[in-house]
Amino acid sequence: MAAGLTFTAADSTKLATAEYYGKALCELGEHHPEIVALTADLAKSTKIGMFGDKFPERFFNVGIAEQNLISMAAGMAKAGLVPFVSAFSVFTSLRAADQVHANVCYQNANVKIIATHGGTSFGQAGSTHHAIVDFALQRAFPNMTLVCPADGMETVNAVRAAYETPGPFYIRINRGFDRVVYDSTDYGFELGKAQTMREGTDITIIACGSCVFTATQAADFLKNADGLSVRVINMHTIKPLDVEAIRKAVDDTRRIIVAEDHTINGGLGSAVCEVVAEYGKGCAVKRLGWQDSFSTIGLHEDLMNIAGIDQNGLAAAVREVMNKDFEADDNWDDEV
């Protein structure tokens, strides 16, 4: 792993998540000349332009042509380069879906897609620029690794892991200044292994991306207000999923809430429900996100409130699920 990139909590208030990505990619580029960067006329917005400024001979702007962007990256990967591709999440996942499917995943090409402006983080731009179905597509593609970091520090770790791990990657990050979840990159990030942010025995919140911070805030509030013990899991890797962390939550708490800035269909909530169903043990599950609907236009924090994935929405959902009844005994056999 490349070394030398350090941040402090004070830096986190000044840098957007995408800027952490840009800095991390420049760090990797210094050590690995096979890394190239491509974008679709979004060098400034996605911060991949930082790499272009430092390594202009290894930077390619294809114009507003996301399908060509992905195809070129796949060709470069097959030639032995390691392309990092950046454009808005909604365009890399939808407009270029066929190219990601056939040129990247089918060929298992070593292409790293860093998709910015994820979820509803580009709130003012409206539904055409909101990526609320990208998880559903990307996790369905064979060979794809899907990561949704919680903040800038985790983005750095995800970018480093993407370089070190062969094969297609889709890393979804937000547009703006995410709340600080980690104060350094040294907390034990591992692909496919969830991070427990709060321990708890009453109920579990499984979250990704911007919902991780709001989940921790809700857990702290409910501990003080209601005396509830709320486990919070940062499921940063949506594929491959940490199945054991979900099963442990079923065993220990029997109540799970999933929070994501995505439609509830096909994303993290669906993935968690698949694990619970196959496990065969009784568990109450509530999925929070966009309820089979498009989002409206507004600031990201307001949209999270509308979707019920801010602190208040999560606290209300926890109280609702805590009122669900279960059998008094602990015998799972009759529930399989």
Disulfide bonds with the S-S distance in Angstrom:
none
